[in-house]
Every structure is written in C-alpha cells, then in structure tokens.
Amino acid sequence: MHPFVETSEIRVPDALIDQVLGQHEARDIIRQAAMQRRHVLLIGVPGTGKSLLGQAMAELTKVEQPEDILVFPNPEAPHQPSVRRVLAGHGQAQKAAHQTRAYRANESLRMLIWVVVVAIVLVSVYFAVRDQALTYLIGGGIGVALVLWLRRYMLASPTVSIPKLLVQHPAEHAPFVDATGLHAGALLGDVRHDPYQSGGVETPPHHLVEAGAIHRAHGGVLYIDEVSLLGLDAQHHLLTAMQERQFAITGRSPGSSGTMVHTSPVPCDFTLVLAGNIEDLEHLHPALRSRIRGYGYEIYTHESMADTEENQWLMARLVAQEVRRDGKIPHSSAAGVQAVVEAARQRCGQPGKLSCRFRELGGLIRIAGDIAIREGAQLITAAHVQRALTWSLPIEEQMLPTAPQRDENL
C-alpha cells in the first residue's frame, strides 16, 4: 500500500468508471459496451457496484443527436395524438411559439365577437329609434344572447392547440434513468384519467400523455435493478421497445378514460442495463435475455478480491471516495483505513480475500465517521471503526444473546 497519513492525500478520480473498485473485467466491458451502445446484464450480490457501473455507462455514452420529444393534438383523431422530435433545447421554444400563436388567435377572435355584439346593439337601437318599434330591440337582444352563447364553442381553450413537451433531454450528456421497481405505467408511459370528459371542461387528450422511463432514457441508459420485480408482461413490452426503438403510449389503468388515447410511436432508443442476483435469472424472460446475449454482454460482479497490496490501496481509495460522496464525515487516518481493510477480510470469510460488498463497507465508514464527529475528532481512527463494527450489525445479529453491547457513552 502506498504510504499516506490520512485519506485526504488520496486522489479520487472524477470519472465514475474509475471509481468502480474490485471489478476490473466488468469495468473494461462497460467501457466497450458504452462505446458500441450494447445492452448489459449485471449479475451479482448486492453492494458490489452494479448501479455505479450503470451510471458510469451513461457517463461514457457519447451524445450524438440529443432530442426533445413533443406530443401534438391531432384534429382528425383527437384520441390519437401525434409525436414529433426536435433537437434538444428546441422543445421549449417550439411549445412557447405555439402558445403565443394560440393566445393571439384566441384574443383576436374574442375581439371580433365583441365587435359583432356592439354592432348588433347599435343596429338594433338605430332601427328601434327610427321606426319607434321595440321589436328591433328584442331582436337585437336575442342576437346578442345567441352570439354570447355561441362564444363558448367558438372560443376554445388555447391549450387545445398547444403541444406538450413530453421529454426534455440534456444536450451535454446522455440521460441515466433508474427504473428500478417502477410499475408498468411509469416504465412504459401512461395516459392520465380525465374525470371531466365533456361539457367544455375536459383536458385535451395530448396533455394527459405521460412519458415512461423508456422514453426519458432515449439516447441514454435505462437501468433496472432487481429484475425479478419486473413482470413477464412488462418484460415483453420492454423487449418490443428495445427492438423497435419506439413505443406508443396508451392508458394502462383499466376503466380509465386514458385507455381511449393511443399516441403515435414515441422514440425510445436506449441502452438497457439490467441488474440482479443470480436467483433473478430464472425470472428473466428468455427472449429478453436472448436479446441481451445476442446484442450485448452478461457480466458477473465478484463478491471478493485477492488480499494484495494493490487491493488494500483500493480500500484506502474506497474510504476517500465515501468521505467525498458523503460530505458530512471527516477523512480517515492510515490506522482507520487498516481497520476497514481488516473488516473487509472478516466480512469476506475467505483466507487471502477481501470483501467486494462495498455498500456495506461504505455504511461502516459512515458510521465510524459519525462517531468521530460525535467525539469531535479530526480524523476517523481505528477505534472509531471498531466501535462502528458494533453499530453496523444487522438486526438479526443484534437479536442474538451473544451480540456485543454498544458503548453507552456514545
């Protein structure tokens, strides 16, 4: 291990892919997959860096032609809104331009209606005075009432013709969308229910359309962890979206008015990163897995790594990374890092190995940092890590009669 006094001396790389520890082969494959836009299946125990690999892939993905996606009303078929693509950053401008035109047209029509009303009043009064006949006034009143009644149909809400900005993409980097645990509507898109479907107070159908995670990930990375939570039907739709690179949006709640709305296909050219445990493979749709194997990579994230000086140095870097990521705990002394390395040996349970379950080790580092803050210490020491080992025990171990007791002075 390189000599150091405290972890503030250790340089933490800015690129997420370089922050991935203990998964050298996975890191190389992710670099290649990002360059070639390949799908990836990550399998391994929790806390071994799968989500960080997914985020790193989005960071490495080259942005070619980022797009905003708008949904427009379809006058010929109102329940079949049309979808258009524009360059990223232009979507809001297009929406604003349509909004300005719609309000100006509405105001012009409103002024014309009042001109007609005034004209009817003036004409009826003129003839009533000239001929001394009240029938002209009565007729004029009926005409004014008729125009005002028709006004509600003539003056449609300006929002009817204003498009909705469905997806707004950043122009400077590829989007990363974590769709873990989302239901079908949130994943594939949905159309909200409109309780007012008539009488002039209904919402225009295209304004009820909501983009799904697959659409928001257009041009970037769609990350789904715990794939076993994704039903086979949703996996089938996901496979269709991957193959077609576009997926129409319709209402997905039975009995909702949104089921009547069906948009034209919405772009969703994303790179899929699926993650899970080895047990999740049996819940994976065979066709979806075949698609990934045929057009991407399967990666196993290792649970342990060799206990070498190089990997002990990576543990020191882990401490520095977690301190920077947390932002609320102090740096660690060299002795504190050695205590973390010893904890990684014990948690691995294999001779000559260190644990790669970095999320658990990160939790240990944060607890040790909290204890150091409580004591007013400038650095995390080995004693803080030792106390944190007790505080970080899982519930099941805390319930055992032999569980160590926490220091009451803390």
Number of C-alpha atoms within 10 A of each C-alpha: 12 9 8 12 11 19 24 19 12 17 10 17 12 8 11 16 22 13 19 21 20 24 20 12 12 23 21 11 18 24 17 15 20 22 13 13 21 20 24 26 23 23 23 20 19 20 17 25 24 27 19 16 25 29 20 23 30 28 20 21 22 17 16 11 10 21 22 23 26 22 24 24 23 17 12 8 10 16 19 20 24 20 22 18 16 16 14 18 15 15 24 17 11 17 17 14 13 16 18 14 14 19 16 13 14 17 14 11 15 14 12 12 19 15 12 14 19 13 14 20 18 14 13 22 19 14 15 18 12 9 11 11 13 14 13 19 20 14 15 21 16 13 17 20 13 12 17 15 11 12 15 11 10 14 14 13 17 17 16 18 19 24 25 22 21 23 23 19 22 14 16 11 17 23 23 24 22 20 18 18 15 15 14 20 20 16 24 25 24 24 26 21 20 16 11 11 13 9 6 11 11 11 17 19 26 28 20 16 24 23 21 23 24 32 29 27 26 27 27 30 29 29 28 23 23 16 20 18 16 21 14 15 11 16 19 15 16 20 19 14 21 21 13 13 17 19 24 18 26 23 23 19 15 8 10 14 18 22 18 14 21 21 24 16 16 27 25 25 22 28 27 25 27 25 28 22 17 12 13 15 16 9 13 20 20 14 12 18 19 12 16 21 15 11 13 21 19 18 19 19 25 19 20 21 19 17 17 13 11 12 18 22 18 18 25 25 22 24 28 23 21 20 21 15 10 13 10 12 22 22 26 29 20 19 16 25 27 19 19 28 23 15 18 23 21 14 17 18 12 14 10 12 19 26 26 27 22 22 14 17 23 19 15 25 30 23 21 30 27 19 22 23 16 10 11 9 14 14 21 27 24 19 15 23 27 16 17 22 20 18 18 18 14 9 8 8 13 15 10 9 8 8 12 13 10 12 9 5 4 8
